[in-house]
Amino acid sequence: MMTSPAFKKASILDFLRVYLISDFMRVGKSRFLGALEEALQGGVRALQLREKNMSSKDLLALALEVNCMTKRYNTKLLINDRADIAVMAGADGVHLTEASVKASEVKNNFPNLIVGVSTHSIEGARLADSQGADFITFSPIYETPSKSIYGPPQGLAPLRHVTQSVHLPVLALGGITLNRVPECLEHGAFGVAVISDIWDSTDIKQHSSKYMHNFGGN
């Protein structure tokens, strides 16, 4: 039996099952690298460096430092919105917003980068799919202060609709907690994107490991 292109892409992107997003507001810059290593020890294999308030110089310096660590753990590093920084730092990919350049433009100029796109509607999800993104996040699924600018939570029904409407792995984002992972997967999510529930944990390594258990990891 032949394997569909969508299935092949999903298999290649297995590292994305738990997609950790950085947040210096929750874990200070001085503590970040130590906290990150705990998450990597717990099995996280995908990190988005998302520090929008850093200068290009500081972001590149941090990305270079983080890249050394993620490589030791065979973890993929994606840089938020900055394909140029991703390339200079030797990162694996870039994560675009709906207001960023098209995924197709990044793919044309940097064909080796993994390209993720943040989406908040079925239209945005379909557009990212048509433009050649490798995966998308869809948010906010649940109530969460960090995504309040995008309106009320989408809920699980729209998540299922999106997963059935695109050919890409869809990561559920926004208000994700450990006990909510199974229902996100039941509604078609390929994986989950997590911020506060891991960074705020009193034992980041153990909590990360529990997340990975949902996907047969660790």
C-alpha positions as a Markdown table, in Angstrom:
| # | Residue | x | y | z |
|---|---|---|---|---|
| 1 | Met | 0.0 | 0.0 | 0.0 |
| 2 | Met | 1.4 | 3.4 | -0.9 |
| 3 | Thr | 1.9 | 6.0 | 1.8 |
| 4 | Ser | 0.2 | 9.3 | 1.3 |
| 5 | Pro | 2.4 | 12.5 | 1.1 |
| 6 | Ala | 0.5 | 13.9 | 4.1 |
| 7 | Phe | 1.3 | 10.8 | 6.1 |
| 8 | Lys | 5.0 | 11.0 | 5.1 |
| 9 | Lys | 5.2 | 14.6 | 6.1 |
| 10 | Ala | 3.6 | 13.8 | 9.5 |
| 11 | Ser | 6.1 | 11.0 | 10.1 |
| 12 | Ile | 9.0 | 13.2 | 9.3 |
| 13 | Leu | 7.8 | 15.8 | 11.7 |
| 14 | Asp | 7.3 | 13.4 | 14.6 |
| 15 | Phe | 9.6 | 15.6 | 16.7 |
| 16 | Leu | 6.8 | 18.3 | 16.8 |
| 17 | Arg | 4.5 | 16.3 | 19.0 |
| 18 | Val | 5.3 | 18.6 | 22.0 |
| 19 | Tyr | 6.4 | 22.0 | 20.7 |
| 20 | Leu | 7.8 | 24.2 | 23.5 |
| 21 | Ile | 7.7 | 27.9 | 23.0 |
| 22 | Ser | 10.0 | 30.2 | 24.9 |
| 23 | Asp | 8.8 | 32.9 | 27.2 |
| 24 | Phe | 11.2 | 35.0 | 29.2 |
| 25 | Met | 8.2 | 36.5 | 31.0 |
| 26 | Arg | 7.7 | 33.2 | 32.7 |
| 27 | Val | 11.2 | 32.0 | 33.0 |
| 28 | Gly | 13.7 | 34.8 | 33.3 |
| 29 | Lys | 16.6 | 35.1 | 30.9 |
| 30 | Ser | 19.1 | 34.1 | 33.6 |
| 31 | Arg | 17.2 | 30.9 | 34.3 |
| 32 | Phe | 16.2 | 30.1 | 30.7 |
| 33 | Leu | 19.1 | 27.9 | 29.6 |
| 34 | Gly | 18.9 | 25.8 | 32.8 |
| 35 | Ala | 15.1 | 25.4 | 32.5 |
| 36 | Leu | 15.4 | 24.6 | 28.8 |
| 37 | Glu | 17.9 | 21.8 | 29.5 |
| 38 | Glu | 15.5 | 20.3 | 32.0 |
| 39 | Ala | 12.8 | 20.3 | 29.3 |
| 40 | Leu | 15.2 | 18.6 | 26.8 |
| 41 | Gln | 16.1 | 16.1 | 29.4 |
| 42 | Gly | 12.4 | 15.4 | 29.8 |
| 43 | Gly | 12.2 | 14.5 | 26.1 |
| 44 | Val | 11.0 | 17.7 | 24.4 |
| 45 | Arg | 12.4 | 17.7 | 20.8 |
| 46 | Ala | 11.1 | 20.9 | 19.3 |
| 47 | Leu | 11.6 | 24.5 | 20.6 |
| 48 | Gln | 10.5 | 27.8 | 19.2 |
| 49 | Leu | 12.6 | 30.7 | 20.3 |
| 50 | Arg | 10.0 | 33.4 | 20.5 |
| 51 | Glu | 11.5 | 36.5 | 22.2 |
| 52 | Lys | 9.9 | 39.4 | 20.2 |
| 53 | Asn | 11.4 | 42.2 | 22.3 |
| 54 | Met | 15.1 | 41.3 | 21.8 |
| 55 | Ser | 17.3 | 43.1 | 19.4 |
| 56 | Ser | 18.5 | 41.3 | 16.3 |
| 57 | Lys | 22.0 | 41.2 | 17.8 |
| 58 | Asp | 20.9 | 39.7 | 21.1 |
| 59 | Leu | 18.5 | 37.3 | 19.4 |
| 60 | Leu | 21.2 | 35.9 | 17.2 |
| 61 | Ala | 23.6 | 35.5 | 20.2 |
| 62 | Leu | 20.9 | 33.7 | 22.2 |
| 63 | Ala | 20.0 | 31.5 | 19.2 |
| 64 | Leu | 23.6 | 30.5 | 18.7 |
| 65 | Glu | 23.8 | 29.5 | 22.4 |
| 66 | Val | 20.5 | 27.7 | 22.4 |
| 67 | Asn | 21.4 | 25.9 | 19.1 |
| 68 | Cys | 24.4 | 24.3 | 20.7 |
| 69 | Met | 22.2 | 22.9 | 23.4 |
| 70 | Thr | 19.4 | 21.7 | 21.2 |
| 71 | Lys | 21.9 | 19.9 | 18.9 |
| 72 | Arg | 23.2 | 17.9 | 21.9 |
| 73 | Tyr | 19.7 | 16.6 | 22.5 |
| 74 | Asn | 18.8 | 16.1 | 18.8 |
| 75 | Thr | 16.1 | 18.8 | 19.2 |
| 76 | Lys | 14.9 | 21.0 | 16.4 |
| 77 | Leu | 15.2 | 24.8 | 16.9 |
| 78 | Leu | 12.9 | 27.2 | 15.2 |
| 79 | Ile | 13.2 | 31.0 | 15.4 |
| 80 | Asn | 10.0 | 33.1 | 15.5 |
| 81 | Asp | 9.5 | 35.2 | 12.4 |
| 82 | Arg | 13.2 | 35.6 | 11.5 |
| 83 | Ala | 14.4 | 33.4 | 8.8 |
| 84 | Asp | 17.7 | 35.4 | 8.5 |
| 85 | Ile | 18.4 | 34.8 | 12.2 |
| 86 | Ala | 17.5 | 31.1 | 11.8 |
| 87 | Val | 20.0 | 30.7 | 9.0 |
| 88 | Met | 22.8 | 32.6 | 10.7 |
| 89 | Ala | 22.3 | 30.6 | 13.9 |
| 90 | Gly | 22.2 | 27.3 | 12.1 |
| 91 | Ala | 18.7 | 26.7 | 13.4 |
| 92 | Asp | 16.3 | 24.1 | 11.8 |
| 93 | Gly | 13.4 | 26.4 | 11.0 |
| 94 | Val | 11.4 | 29.5 | 11.3 |
| 95 | His | 7.9 | 30.0 | 12.7 |
| 96 | Leu | 5.8 | 32.7 | 10.9 |
| 97 | Thr | 2.8 | 34.7 | 11.9 |
| 98 | Glu | -0.2 | 35.3 | 9.7 |
| 99 | Ala | 1.3 | 38.8 | 9.1 |
| 100 | Ser | 4.7 | 37.5 | 8.2 |
| 101 | Val | 6.0 | 36.9 | 4.7 |
| 102 | Lys | 4.5 | 34.0 | 2.9 |
| 103 | Ala | 5.7 | 30.5 | 3.7 |
| 104 | Ser | 6.3 | 30.0 | 0.0 |
| 105 | Glu | 8.7 | 32.9 | -0.1 |
| 106 | Val | 10.7 | 31.5 | 2.8 |
| 107 | Lys | 10.7 | 28.0 | 1.2 |
| 108 | Asn | 12.0 | 29.5 | -2.1 |
| 109 | Asn | 14.8 | 31.5 | -0.4 |
| 110 | Phe | 15.7 | 29.0 | 2.4 |
| 111 | Pro | 14.6 | 25.6 | 1.1 |
| 112 | Asn | 16.3 | 23.7 | 4.0 |
| 113 | Leu | 14.3 | 25.5 | 6.7 |
| 114 | Ile | 11.3 | 23.9 | 8.4 |
| 115 | Val | 8.4 | 26.4 | 8.2 |
| 116 | Gly | 5.6 | 26.6 | 10.7 |
| 117 | Val | 2.8 | 29.2 | 10.7 |
| 118 | Ser | 0.6 | 30.5 | 13.5 |
| 119 | Thr | -3.1 | 30.4 | 12.5 |
| 120 | His | -6.3 | 31.5 | 14.2 |
| 121 | Ser | -9.0 | 30.7 | 11.6 |
| 122 | Ile | -9.9 | 28.1 | 9.1 |
| 123 | Glu | -9.0 | 30.5 | 6.3 |
| 124 | Gly | -5.6 | 31.2 | 7.8 |
| 125 | Ala | -5.0 | 27.5 | 8.1 |
| 126 | Arg | -5.9 | 26.8 | 4.5 |
| 127 | Leu | -3.8 | 29.7 | 3.3 |
| 128 | Ala | -0.7 | 28.4 | 5.1 |
| 129 | Asp | -1.4 | 25.0 | 3.7 |
| 130 | Ser | -1.6 | 26.4 | 0.1 |
| 131 | Gln | 1.6 | 28.4 | 0.6 |
| 132 | Gly | 3.7 | 25.3 | 1.4 |
| 133 | Ala | 4.0 | 25.5 | 5.2 |
| 134 | Asp | 5.3 | 22.3 | 6.9 |
| 135 | Phe | 3.0 | 22.6 | 9.9 |
| 136 | Ile | 0.7 | 25.1 | 11.6 |
| 137 | Thr | -0.4 | 26.0 | 15.1 |
| 138 | Phe | -4.0 | 26.7 | 15.7 |
| 139 | Ser | -5.1 | 28.9 | 18.6 |
| 140 | Pro | -6.4 | 29.7 | 21.1 |
| 141 | Ile | -8.0 | 26.3 | 21.8 |
| 142 | Tyr | -8.7 | 27.2 | 25.5 |
| 143 | Glu | -8.9 | 30.3 | 27.5 |
| 144 | Thr | -5.5 | 31.8 | 28.0 |
| 145 | Pro | -4.2 | 35.4 | 28.7 |
| 146 | Ser | -1.3 | 35.1 | 26.2 |
| 147 | Lys | -3.8 | 34.7 | 23.3 |
| 148 | Ser | -6.5 | 37.0 | 24.4 |
| 149 | Ile | -5.8 | 39.4 | 21.5 |
| 150 | Tyr | -7.1 | 36.7 | 19.1 |
| 151 | Gly | -10.5 | 36.7 | 20.8 |
| 152 | Pro | -12.4 | 34.0 | 22.8 |
| 153 | Pro | -11.1 | 30.4 | 22.7 |
| 154 | Gln | -11.8 | 28.5 | 19.5 |
| 155 | Gly | -12.7 | 25.3 | 21.3 |
| 156 | Leu | -12.3 | 21.7 | 20.2 |
| 157 | Ala | -14.8 | 21.6 | 17.4 |
| 158 | Pro | -13.0 | 24.2 | 15.2 |
| 159 | Leu | -9.8 | 22.3 | 16.0 |
| 160 | Arg | -11.3 | 19.2 | 14.4 |
| 161 | His | -12.6 | 21.3 | 11.5 |
| 162 | Val | -9.1 | 22.7 | 10.8 |
| 163 | Thr | -7.4 | 19.3 | 11.0 |
| 164 | Gln | -9.9 | 17.9 | 8.5 |
| 165 | Ser | -9.4 | 20.8 | 6.1 |
| 166 | Val | -5.7 | 20.9 | 5.7 |
| 167 | His | -3.0 | 18.4 | 4.7 |
| 168 | Leu | -0.6 | 19.6 | 7.4 |
| 169 | Pro | 0.2 | 18.5 | 11.0 |
| 170 | Val | -1.9 | 20.8 | 13.2 |
| 171 | Leu | -0.6 | 21.7 | 16.7 |
| 172 | Ala | -3.2 | 22.8 | 19.3 |
| 173 | Leu | -2.0 | 25.9 | 21.1 |
| 174 | Gly | -3.5 | 28.1 | 23.8 |
| 175 | Gly | -4.3 | 27.1 | 27.4 |
| 176 | Ile | -2.8 | 23.6 | 26.9 |
| 177 | Thr | -2.3 | 21.6 | 30.1 |
| 178 | Leu | -1.3 | 18.0 | 30.5 |
| 179 | Asn | -4.8 | 16.8 | 31.2 |
| 180 | Arg | -6.1 | 18.4 | 28.0 |
| 181 | Val | -3.7 | 16.7 | 25.6 |
| 182 | Pro | -5.8 | 13.6 | 25.1 |
| 183 | Glu | -8.9 | 15.5 | 24.0 |
| 184 | Cys | -6.8 | 17.6 | 21.6 |
| 185 | Leu | -5.5 | 14.5 | 20.0 |
| 186 | Glu | -9.0 | 13.0 | 19.9 |
| 187 | His | -10.1 | 16.0 | 17.9 |
| 188 | Gly | -7.3 | 15.6 | 15.3 |
| 189 | Ala | -4.4 | 17.5 | 16.6 |
| 190 | Phe | -1.0 | 16.1 | 15.6 |
| 191 | Gly | 0.5 | 17.5 | 18.8 |
| 192 | Val | 0.4 | 20.4 | 21.2 |
| 193 | Ala | 2.3 | 23.6 | 21.5 |
| 194 | Val | 3.0 | 24.5 | 25.1 |
| 195 | Ile | 4.2 | 27.6 | 27.0 |
| 196 | Ser | 3.1 | 28.2 | 30.6 |
| 197 | Asp | 2.3 | 24.6 | 31.6 |
| 198 | Ile | 5.9 | 23.5 | 31.2 |
| 199 | Trp | 7.8 | 26.7 | 32.1 |
| 200 | Asp | 5.7 | 27.2 | 35.2 |
| 201 | Ser | 6.2 | 23.7 | 36.4 |
| 202 | Thr | 8.1 | 23.0 | 39.7 |
| 203 | Asp | 9.8 | 20.1 | 38.0 |
| 204 | Ile | 10.2 | 20.9 | 34.3 |
| 205 | Lys | 12.0 | 17.7 | 33.4 |
| 206 | Gln | 9.4 | 15.4 | 34.9 |
| 207 | His | 6.5 | 17.5 | 33.6 |
| 208 | Ser | 8.0 | 17.4 | 30.1 |
| 209 | Ser | 8.4 | 13.7 | 30.4 |
| 210 | Lys | 4.7 | 13.3 | 31.2 |
| 211 | Tyr | 3.8 | 15.2 | 28.1 |
| 212 | Met | 6.0 | 12.9 | 26.0 |
| 213 | His | 4.2 | 9.9 | 27.4 |
| 214 | Asn | 1.1 | 10.9 | 25.4 |
| 215 | Phe | 3.1 | 10.1 | 22.3 |
| 216 | Gly | 5.0 | 7.0 | 23.5 |
| 217 | Gly | 8.1 | 9.0 | 24.3 |
| 218 | Asn | 10.5 | 8.9 | 27.3 |
